[in-house]
Amino acid sequence: MPAILLHDRDEIEAFLRQRPTLHLYELGDLDDFFWPYTTWYALREAGEVRALALLYTGTALPVLLSFIEEEPESSAVGKKASSSLAENACVELLHAIRPVLPRRFYAHLNPGLEAHLEADYRLTSHGVHLKMALTDRTRLVDIDTTGVVRLTSADRPALETLYEASYPGNWFDPRMLETDHYVGLWRDGEIVSVAGVHVYSPRYGVAALGNITTHPRLRGQGLATRVTGRLCQLLLETVGVIGLNVKGDNRAAIKCYAGLGFEQVAAYEEFMVEA
């Protein structure tokens, strides 16, 4: 199957909707807000997409997302065969697009797919991460969100001060403040806890939480639960699917998200990739 550039948003969405919680970021990137920064590579067979990869260039460092899409099967044997076919298609796609990938990028990959880039690139693992999705909304009802307010572009300096102290090297994109879905807690004139979004699309009904942090001196007081809970409440007014990515060894964050009604839906690995 030859690799192609795919430009049809409806066709891309149909593929991604097979597992929306796995492809939350990609679904959001179909939105007009993100679409100009996307390049979609696909393998198509008999008119049907078999594998898909997204290169997102809306950040200083391009990001490649490539995940194995397992097709549901009724039997264990059928599921294993389906998974193998999906993995083979994903591997074939990675081999096909290697010559056109940037010399330096970040990658989110299913475990094992990184081996198919090693001939041309040096990969540095940033660890196994979990994809979590909000599956129990009832837990948000009793969250104390006192004092949590929306943040705007005018709050950017205070927000960047917090990130410098508590979350250096994060993936904060100031454009996301324009979505009106960053919330925070202020104390003594400074933001001490924040929750925001990496992706937000009412059109496609999805949101991916991100850049959630609390000032080191105030951790352990449940502030992240308050801001994240409030953000989820606001997001549910316009979207139906909410998820996030979290490093697999960040037990405190995972416990916080689980308490808010999130559960793990997949695991993947992040890499810095350099020619």
Legacy VTK file of the C-alpha trace (Angstrom):
# vtk DataFile Version 3.0
C-alpha trace
ASCII
DATASET POLYDATA
POINTS 275 float
0.000 0.000 0.000
1.504 3.382 -0.960
1.561 6.173 1.623
-0.505 9.233 0.745
-1.097 12.724 2.066
-4.667 12.890 3.315
-6.596 16.179 3.147
-10.201 15.042 3.639
-11.203 15.908 7.211
-14.305 13.717 7.064
-12.258 10.687 6.041
-9.689 11.368 8.759
-12.405 11.814 11.376
-14.118 8.554 10.409
-10.878 6.682 11.072
-10.169 8.462 14.362
-13.698 7.959 15.688
-13.075 4.220 15.915
-11.299 4.966 19.203
-11.836 8.617 20.104
-10.123 8.409 23.491
-6.964 7.030 21.848
-7.023 9.713 19.148
-8.228 12.648 21.230
-5.420 14.988 20.201
-5.769 14.163 16.519
-9.543 14.697 16.579
-9.048 18.098 18.158
-6.419 18.985 15.584
-9.061 18.694 12.856
-10.515 21.936 14.193
-9.857 25.116 12.196
-7.813 26.440 15.145
-5.205 23.659 14.668
-5.792 22.354 11.127
-3.305 24.682 9.357
-0.496 23.172 11.427
-1.257 19.547 10.545
0.062 17.115 7.946
-1.722 13.759 7.727
-0.068 10.647 6.286
-2.093 7.528 5.591
-2.119 4.058 4.124
-5.328 3.386 2.243
-6.483 -0.011 0.976
-9.657 -0.665 -1.028
-10.747 2.898 -0.319
-10.339 2.513 3.457
-7.700 4.077 5.725
-5.644 1.360 7.425
-3.062 3.494 9.244
-2.709 7.186 10.009
0.059 9.428 11.319
-0.099 13.117 12.181
2.780 15.588 12.088
1.801 18.684 14.069
3.872 21.824 13.494
2.003 24.343 15.628
4.711 24.263 18.300
8.394 25.149 18.105
9.224 21.443 18.008
7.150 19.364 15.530
5.286 16.431 17.056
4.575 13.091 15.368
1.646 11.001 16.601
1.330 7.415 15.435
-0.800 4.830 17.212
-1.927 1.317 16.339
-5.658 1.188 15.733
-6.965 -2.218 16.778
-10.201 -3.261 15.137
-12.734 -4.932 17.464
-13.170 -8.665 16.966
-15.518 -11.084 18.680
-12.921 -13.821 19.262
-9.494 -13.731 20.884
-7.930 -15.248 17.748
-9.629 -12.678 15.537
-8.577 -9.828 17.808
-4.945 -10.990 17.752
-4.959 -11.217 13.959
-6.590 -7.802 13.669
-4.012 -6.273 16.015
-1.187 -7.777 13.977
-2.594 -6.366 10.729
-3.001 -2.937 12.301
0.559 -2.997 13.626
1.933 -4.068 10.242
0.093 -1.209 8.545
1.403 1.294 11.096
4.974 0.025 10.659
4.639 0.182 6.866
3.442 3.778 7.113
6.359 4.822 9.342
8.853 3.317 6.894
7.157 5.097 4.003
7.206 8.568 5.567
10.690 8.464 7.110
12.291 10.333 4.169
9.944 13.315 4.586
10.026 13.652 8.364
11.906 16.584 9.963
15.478 16.116 11.147
14.340 16.845 14.701
10.925 16.209 16.239
9.079 14.813 19.240
7.081 11.597 18.927
4.191 9.829 20.637
4.325 6.162 19.633
2.904 2.800 20.579
5.577 0.723 22.379
7.824 -0.939 19.807
7.194 1.444 16.923
10.306 3.448 17.794
12.459 0.588 16.488
11.331 1.475 12.970
12.873 4.944 13.191
16.213 3.906 14.663
17.907 3.342 11.303
17.755 7.078 10.554
17.347 8.726 13.948
18.693 8.841 17.483
15.812 8.419 19.918
15.793 9.504 23.547
12.928 8.121 25.567
10.926 10.498 27.751
9.155 7.604 29.384
5.951 5.621 29.176
2.832 7.764 29.357
-0.801 6.913 29.970
-3.817 8.141 28.078
-6.705 8.704 30.472
-10.316 9.586 29.703
-13.070 11.028 31.866
-15.526 8.152 32.272
-17.263 8.948 35.580
-18.624 12.493 35.525
-20.483 12.056 38.821
-17.247 12.563 40.752
-17.061 16.155 39.549
-20.260 17.136 41.353
-18.788 17.401 44.832
-15.428 18.968 43.922
-14.713 22.181 45.828
-13.931 24.766 43.150
-14.041 27.829 45.398
-11.826 30.621 44.105
-11.098 29.020 40.731
-11.371 31.610 37.937
-10.899 31.695 34.181
-7.559 32.979 32.925
-7.099 35.194 29.870
-4.249 36.386 27.702
-3.760 39.248 30.157
-2.721 36.660 32.772
0.058 35.234 30.617
2.972 36.851 32.551
1.739 35.489 35.884
1.092 32.100 34.326
4.571 31.893 32.820
6.035 32.815 36.214
4.231 29.840 37.732
5.425 27.490 34.978
9.001 28.662 35.418
8.828 27.775 39.105
6.848 24.542 38.941
6.799 23.133 35.401
9.849 24.201 33.354
10.111 22.753 29.863
6.379 22.239 29.552
4.274 22.425 26.377
2.475 25.678 27.083
1.162 27.348 23.935
0.007 30.917 24.740
-2.539 30.663 21.885
-4.543 28.260 24.021
-5.481 31.060 26.399
-7.696 32.284 23.554
-9.912 29.215 24.010
-11.130 30.639 27.340
-10.405 27.257 28.923
-7.527 27.939 31.255
-8.466 28.248 34.919
-6.424 29.046 37.980
-6.225 29.924 41.651
-4.690 33.228 42.759
-3.093 33.947 46.115
-1.366 37.162 47.122
-1.262 38.399 43.543
0.196 35.265 41.944
-1.258 32.212 40.242
-0.512 29.195 42.428
-2.381 26.426 40.572
-3.562 26.089 36.976
-5.303 23.689 34.612
-5.536 24.218 30.867
-6.021 22.516 27.541
-3.686 21.309 24.829
-6.653 20.705 22.517
-10.160 22.102 22.596
-12.742 21.682 19.838
-16.485 22.135 20.339
-16.903 21.289 16.639
-15.461 17.810 17.155
-16.632 17.511 20.763
-13.237 16.835 22.349
-10.787 18.394 24.774
-7.359 17.296 26.012
-6.254 18.694 29.358
-2.690 19.887 29.805
-0.206 22.161 31.560
-1.705 21.333 34.947
0.539 22.292 37.847
0.668 23.717 41.379
3.422 25.815 42.897
5.878 23.504 44.728
5.368 25.201 48.098
1.603 24.540 47.990
1.458 20.985 46.735
-0.414 18.346 48.687
-3.350 20.653 49.453
-5.675 19.442 46.697
-5.357 22.586 44.591
-4.793 20.638 41.355
-7.986 18.700 42.027
-9.902 21.960 42.421
-8.673 23.605 39.221
-8.867 20.427 37.124
-12.340 19.642 38.414
-13.563 23.136 37.582
-12.041 22.986 34.106
-13.788 19.673 33.416
-17.101 21.149 34.556
-16.688 24.036 32.121
-15.576 21.818 29.251
-18.559 19.500 29.607
-20.777 22.426 28.625
-19.431 22.178 25.065
-17.648 18.826 24.545
-18.454 15.190 25.181
-15.023 13.564 25.355
-12.315 14.761 27.770
-8.931 13.135 28.166
-5.309 13.753 29.046
-1.815 12.311 28.845
0.227 11.751 32.002
3.625 10.242 32.644
3.256 6.676 33.860
5.352 7.161 36.995
3.577 10.352 38.137
1.583 8.636 40.838
0.320 11.808 42.473
-1.144 13.121 39.214
-2.665 9.758 38.284
-4.302 9.535 41.720
-5.680 13.061 41.297
-7.152 12.283 37.879
-8.591 8.956 39.006
-10.313 10.751 41.871
-11.936 13.079 39.341
-13.334 10.159 37.330
-10.579 9.492 34.780
-9.391 6.003 33.882
-6.540 4.647 31.763
-7.423 3.795 28.163
-3.973 3.217 26.623
-0.223 3.412 27.195
2.358 4.843 24.822
5.927 6.195 24.884
7.290 9.668 24.162
10.612 10.270 22.415
12.912 13.057 21.393
13.928 12.144 17.825
17.004 13.576 16.081
18.665 12.670 12.802
LINES 1 276
275 0 1 2 3 4 5 6 7 8 9 10 11 12 13 14 15 16 17 18 19 20 21 22 23 24 25 26 27 28 29 30 31 32 33 34 35 36 37 38 39 40 41 42 43 44 45 46 47 48 49 50 51 52 53 54 55 56 57 58 59 60 61 62 63 64 65 66 67 68 69 70 71 72 73 74 75 76 77 78 79 80 81 82 83 84 85 86 87 88 89 90 91 92 93 94 95 96 97 98 99 100 101 102 103 104 105 106 107 108 109 110 111 112 113 114 115 116 117 118 119 120 121 122 123 124 125 126 127 128 129 130 131 132 133 134 135 136 137 138 139 140 141 142 143 144 145 146 147 148 149 150 151 152 153 154 155 156 157 158 159 160 161 162 163 164 165 166 167 168 169 170 171 172 173 174 175 176 177 178 179 180 181 182 183 184 185 186 187 188 189 190 191 192 193 194 195 196 197 198 199 200 201 202 203 204 205 206 207 208 209 210 211 212 213 214 215 216 217 218 219 220 221 222 223 224 225 226 227 228 229 230 231 232 233 234 235 236 237 238 239 240 241 242 243 244 245 246 247 248 249 250 251 252 253 254 255 256 257 258 259 260 261 262 263 264 265 266 267 268 269 270 271 272 273 274
